[in-house]
């Protein structure tokens, strides 16, 4: 493997001057010429004649009657082992892109430590577009063009050409963020955070700040999604002055989830668990979703009993057990109430919306619990079907959550909080 330090990939068209200028300015160790071959329809020579032609094969000026200059490698003193030709099609953008991308990949593998420059000045418009597209997808490729003074819109004046770098950091940056914005659409915040950590830090300070913000906010919602509400809130509060309007409301929601009043805090966390279940279902993880709903139903009963009756379902006092109920005891002799018994206690010990709910919906609730029990995450051996989740989701949305909102209204929660964001929009 040769120790090439600088590689130039350039598109070759009707004019040789930009190519010659690029080679002189960059002094590359190796050049890849992207050219066109003989036209299959007309038989007219392609641009590769400027590289492979013998003798004088290039006109110094388009209006000249005869060629007066040798091929580009001879003009720039390139030895045969210092260049190669990639033939493509003049106006087939798909083919040009694939050929340029393959050329960049091959060069990167052959010369892994080299700096690659792509010059898109020459060639047809499609050839330039194809090379630019391929270069944008390869972060180790610097994009450049040959430019200079113009007397018209057709070409740069001869002798005024100079090589200039194309400023594409913003374009590459925007393209690099797109996959992780799509991760948010699936509530895959951890996936977004992990991917953003792998991106190279931009040289531009403002772009670097945007990357850091996107990564940190992805981390915040990943923590939130994992029920780590304290760390999530701290990150959001740190960015508070610069948060986009779509994210600012989550600070207030996060503060409620961390309220020092345990009655308010736990009520908020009931809804957070419900929204978490909906996110799992959105991802097609129906067993995870139904397991969370089961815990929500159980936790709701526990919350109602402790705050309305002072009954701890993990240690129910004998005086609080109705004669009609049988509660199991643990090895320490404490009476404990599981989900079903806890709701029976609500029926006997409370008189609000929850008591009315269990009296009316007990059979439906039991049927849904039976479906949960068949899950691999419970006591069964089969995955939950989408149709089974859909039925439970409808029951929760139309029966259970409206009841819960009535019960939590006295702690200030009268509406379902917003779902976590499913799109990342930067602040203007």
Secondary structure as the mmCIF struct_conf table of DSSP 4:
data_model
#
loop_
_struct_conf.conf_type_id
_struct_conf.id
_struct_conf.beg_label_comp_id
_struct_conf.beg_label_asym_id
_struct_conf.beg_label_seq_id
_struct_conf.end_label_comp_id
_struct_conf.end_label_asym_id
_struct_conf.end_label_seq_id
STRN STRN1 UNK A 6 UNK A 11
BEND BEND1 UNK A 14 UNK A 14
BEND BEND2 UNK A 16 UNK A 16
HELX_RH_AL_P HELX_RH_AL_P1 UNK A 17 UNK A 26
BEND BEND3 UNK A 29 UNK A 29
STRN STRN2 UNK A 30 UNK A 36
TURN_TY1_P TURN_TY1_P1 UNK A 40 UNK A 42
TURN_TY1_P TURN_TY1_P2 UNK A 47 UNK A 48
HELX_RH_AL_P HELX_RH_AL_P2 UNK A 49 UNK A 52
BEND BEND4 UNK A 55 UNK A 56
STRN STRN3 UNK A 58 UNK A 58
BEND BEND5 UNK A 60 UNK A 61
TURN_TY1_P TURN_TY1_P3 UNK A 62 UNK A 63
BEND BEND6 UNK A 65 UNK A 66
STRN STRN4 UNK A 69 UNK A 69
HELX_RH_AL_P HELX_RH_AL_P3 UNK A 72 UNK A 75
TURN_TY1_P TURN_TY1_P4 UNK A 76 UNK A 77
HELX_RH_3T_P HELX_RH_3T_P1 UNK A 80 UNK A 82
STRN STRN5 UNK A 83 UNK A 88
TURN_TY1_P TURN_TY1_P5 UNK A 90 UNK A 91
HELX_RH_AL_P HELX_RH_AL_P4 UNK A 93 UNK A 110
BEND BEND7 UNK A 111 UNK A 111
TURN_TY1_P TURN_TY1_P6 UNK A 112 UNK A 113
BEND BEND8 UNK A 114 UNK A 114
STRN STRN6 UNK A 115 UNK A 119
BEND BEND9 UNK A 121 UNK A 123
HELX_RH_AL_P HELX_RH_AL_P5 UNK A 125 UNK A 136
TURN_TY1_P TURN_TY1_P7 UNK A 137 UNK A 137
TURN_TY1_P TURN_TY1_P8 UNK A 139 UNK A 140
STRN STRN7 UNK A 141 UNK A 147
STRN STRN8 UNK A 150 UNK A 150
BEND BEND10 UNK A 151 UNK A 154
STRN STRN9 UNK A 156 UNK A 156
HELX_LH_PP_P HELX_LH_PP_P1 UNK A 157 UNK A 157
TURN_TY1_P TURN_TY1_P9 UNK A 158 UNK A 159
STRN STRN10 UNK A 162 UNK A 165
HELX_RH_AL_P HELX_RH_AL_P6 UNK A 169 UNK A 185
TURN_TY1_P TURN_TY1_P10 UNK A 186 UNK A 187
HELX_RH_AL_P HELX_RH_AL_P7 UNK A 189 UNK A 198
BEND BEND11 UNK A 199 UNK A 199
HELX_LH_PP_P HELX_LH_PP_P2 UNK A 200 UNK A 202
BEND BEND12 UNK A 203 UNK A 204
HELX_RH_AL_P HELX_RH_AL_P8 UNK A 205 UNK A 225
TURN_TY1_P TURN_TY1_P11 UNK A 226 UNK A 227
HELX_RH_AL_P HELX_RH_AL_P9 UNK A 229 UNK A 238
TURN_TY1_P TURN_TY1_P12 UNK A 239 UNK A 239
HELX_RH_3T_P HELX_RH_3T_P2 UNK A 240 UNK A 242
HELX_RH_AL_P HELX_RH_AL_P10 UNK A 245 UNK A 257
TURN_TY1_P TURN_TY1_P13 UNK A 258 UNK A 258
BEND BEND13 UNK A 260 UNK A 261
HELX_RH_AL_P HELX_RH_AL_P11 UNK A 262 UNK A 282
TURN_TY1_P TURN_TY1_P14 UNK A 283 UNK A 284
HELX_RH_AL_P HELX_RH_AL_P12 UNK A 286 UNK A 308
TURN_TY1_P TURN_TY1_P15 UNK A 309 UNK A 309
TURN_TY1_P TURN_TY1_P16 UNK A 313 UNK A 314
BEND BEND14 UNK A 315 UNK A 315
STRN STRN11 UNK A 316 UNK A 316
HELX_RH_3T_P HELX_RH_3T_P3 UNK A 318 UNK A 320
BEND BEND15 UNK A 321 UNK A 321
TURN_TY1_P TURN_TY1_P17 UNK A 323 UNK A 324
STRN STRN12 UNK A 328 UNK A 329
TURN_TY1_P TURN_TY1_P18 UNK A 331 UNK A 332
BEND BEND16 UNK A 333 UNK A 333
STRN STRN13 UNK A 335 UNK A 336
HELX_RH_AL_P HELX_RH_AL_P13 UNK A 339 UNK A 349
BEND BEND17 UNK A 352 UNK A 352
HELX_RH_AL_P HELX_RH_AL_P14 UNK A 353 UNK A 373
TURN_TY1_P TURN_TY1_P19 UNK A 374 UNK A 374
STRN STRN14 UNK A 375 UNK A 375
TURN_TY1_P TURN_TY1_P20 UNK A 376 UNK A 379
BEND BEND18 UNK A 381 UNK A 381
STRN STRN15 UNK A 382 UNK A 382
HELX_LH_PP_P HELX_LH_PP_P3 UNK A 383 UNK A 385
HELX_RH_AL_P HELX_RH_AL_P15 UNK A 386 UNK A 395
HELX_RH_PI_P HELX_RH_PI_P1 UNK A 396 UNK A 400
HELX_RH_AL_P HELX_RH_AL_P16 UNK A 401 UNK A 408
HELX_RH_3T_P HELX_RH_3T_P4 UNK A 409 UNK A 411
TURN_TY1_P TURN_TY1_P21 UNK A 412 UNK A 412
BEND BEND19 UNK A 415 UNK A 415
HELX_LH_PP_P HELX_LH_PP_P4 UNK A 416 UNK A 421
BEND BEND20 UNK A 422 UNK A 423
#
